[in-house]
Amino acid sequence: MTPLDLTPDELLTTTRTVRKRLDLTRPVERELLQGCLDLAFQAPTGGNQQGWHFLLVTDPGRKQALADLYRKSKVENDPKSVPPREQRSMAASAYLAARMHEVPLLVIPCIEGRAESMPFMQQAVTWGSIMPAVWSFMLAARSRGLGTAWTSLHLAYEREAADVLGIPYDQVMQVAMIPVAHTIGTSFRPAARNPSGQHIHWDQW
Ligand SMILES: Cc1cc2nc3c(=O)[nH]c(=O)nc-3n(C[C@H](O)[C@H](O)[C@H](O)COP(=O)(O)O)c2cc1C
C-alpha cells in the first residue's frame, strides 16, 4: 500500500509530466526516494543491469550548473513557433526551465557504454536497459505523492554535465534529467491523446 493508494490504471494514466505543480519548498525525503529506486531496480534489462546508475543531485551549486546547461540548450532547441494546442505545454516548460535549479532533487539516470560507438542493435539494448527503470522510478514516485518530468534538453551539453557531476563521460551515458518534488495537490488527469487506432497496426503496417 502506497500513500496515494491508486489503482494500476489510475497510476498509469495520471503519472504526468509535472512542471508547475512541483513543490519547490519541500525537500524529498531520502527514504521515500529509496523506495522508488528499489522498485526501479526491479525493471528488466538487456543483460546490462550492472551498468545502471542513478545520480541524485541536491547540491545547490551542481543543480545551478545543470539548470544553466538545460536553459542554454532550451534557448537553442526550442521551436520558433508552436501550434496553439502546444502553447500551454511550452509555457509550463518555460516555467520549469526558469526554476530547474530550485527543484529539490534532480535525478540523472545513466548507463555504462556509449551509443555513438555501438551497432544499432546494441544501441537499442543499451537505451532499452535503462528506460524501463526510469519509468518505473517515475511511477513509484507518483504513487508516493512525488511529481516528475522526463527532460532531455541538458543532453545537448552532456559532456559539460558529466564534468559537473564527475561522470566518466567516455564510459557512461546520461539518459535524462528528472526533476523530482512533492506535488502541489495530488489529483492529476489523464492526457488527451489522438485516437489510438491511428497508431496501432495489426499484422502489417
Ligand atoms: C524522451 C522525452 C524527452 C522529454 N524532454 C523534455 C524536456 O527536455 N523538457 C520538458 O520540459 N519536457 C520534456 N519531456 C516531456 C514532454 O514534453 C511531455 O511529455 C509533453 O509535454 C506531453 O505532455 P503530456 O504527456 O502530459 O501530454 C520529454 C518527454 C520525453 C518522453
The ligand as an SDF file (V2000), in Angstrom:
LIG
                    3D

 31 33  0  0  0  0  0  0  0  0999 V2000
   12.0760   11.4100  -24.2480 C   0  0  0  0  0  0  0  0  0  0  0  0
   11.3790   12.6020  -23.6480 C   0  0  0  0  0  0  0  0  0  0  0  0
   12.0670   13.8010  -23.5640 C   0  0  0  0  0  0  0  0  0  0  0  0
   11.4780   14.9250  -22.9830 C   0  0  0  0  0  0  0  0  0  0  0  0
   12.2010   16.0710  -22.8210 N   0  0  0  0  0  0  0  0  0  0  0  0
   11.6520   17.1310  -22.2000 C   0  0  0  0  0  0  0  0  0  0  0  0
   12.4240   18.2890  -21.9120 C   0  0  0  0  0  0  0  0  0  0  0  0
   13.6150   18.3670  -22.2020 O   0  0  0  0  0  0  0  0  0  0  0  0
   11.8050   19.3140  -21.2810 N   0  0  0  0  0  0  0  0  0  0  0  0
   10.4960   19.2700  -20.8990 C   0  0  0  0  0  0  0  0  0  0  0  0
   10.0080   20.2480  -20.3190 O   0  0  0  0  0  0  0  0  0  0  0  0
    9.7340   18.1690  -21.1350 N   0  0  0  0  0  0  0  0  0  0  0  0
   10.3000   17.1140  -21.7670 C   0  0  0  0  0  0  0  0  0  0  0  0
    9.5480   15.9800  -21.9640 N   0  0  0  0  0  0  0  0  0  0  0  0
    8.1300   15.9480  -21.5330 C   0  0  0  0  0  0  0  0  0  0  0  0
    7.2090   16.1270  -22.7220 C   0  0  0  0  0  0  0  0  0  0  0  0
    7.4200   17.3880  -23.2740 O   0  0  0  0  0  0  0  0  0  0  0  0
    5.7640   15.9440  -22.2450 C   0  0  0  0  0  0  0  0  0  0  0  0
    5.5430   14.5890  -22.0720 O   0  0  0  0  0  0  0  0  0  0  0  0
    4.8130   16.5890  -23.2160 C   0  0  0  0  0  0  0  0  0  0  0  0
    4.7030   17.9200  -22.8270 O   0  0  0  0  0  0  0  0  0  0  0  0
    3.4570   15.9140  -23.2690 C   0  0  0  0  0  0  0  0  0  0  0  0
    2.8490   16.0300  -22.0460 O   0  0  0  0  0  0  0  0  0  0  0  0
    1.6770   15.0050  -21.6610 P   0  0  0  0  0  0  0  0  0  0  0  0
    2.3360   13.6730  -21.5800 O   0  0  0  0  0  0  0  0  0  0  0  0
    1.1800   15.4810  -20.3300 O   0  0  0  0  0  0  0  0  0  0  0  0
    0.6760   15.0910  -22.7590 O   0  0  0  0  0  0  0  0  0  0  0  0
   10.1370   14.8540  -22.5150 C   0  0  0  0  0  0  0  0  0  0  0  0
    9.4410   13.6340  -22.5920 C   0  0  0  0  0  0  0  0  0  0  0  0
   10.0520   12.5180  -23.1300 C   0  0  0  0  0  0  0  0  0  0  0  0
    9.2980   11.2280  -23.1690 C   0  0  0  0  0  0  0  0  0  0  0  0
  1  2  1  0
  2  3  1  0
  2 30  2  0
  3  4  2  0
  4  5  1  0
  4 28  1  0
  5  6  2  0
  6  7  1  0
  6 13  1  0
  7  8  2  0
  7  9  1  0
  9 10  1  0
 10 11  2  0
 10 12  1  0
 12 13  2  0
 13 14  1  0
 14 15  1  0
 14 28  1  0
 15 16  1  0
 16 17  1  0
 16 18  1  0
 18 19  1  0
 18 20  1  0
 20 21  1  0
 20 22  1  0
 22 23  1  0
 23 24  1  0
 24 25  2  0
 24 26  1  0
 24 27  1  0
 28 29  2  0
 29 30  1  0
 30 31  1  0
M  END
$$$$
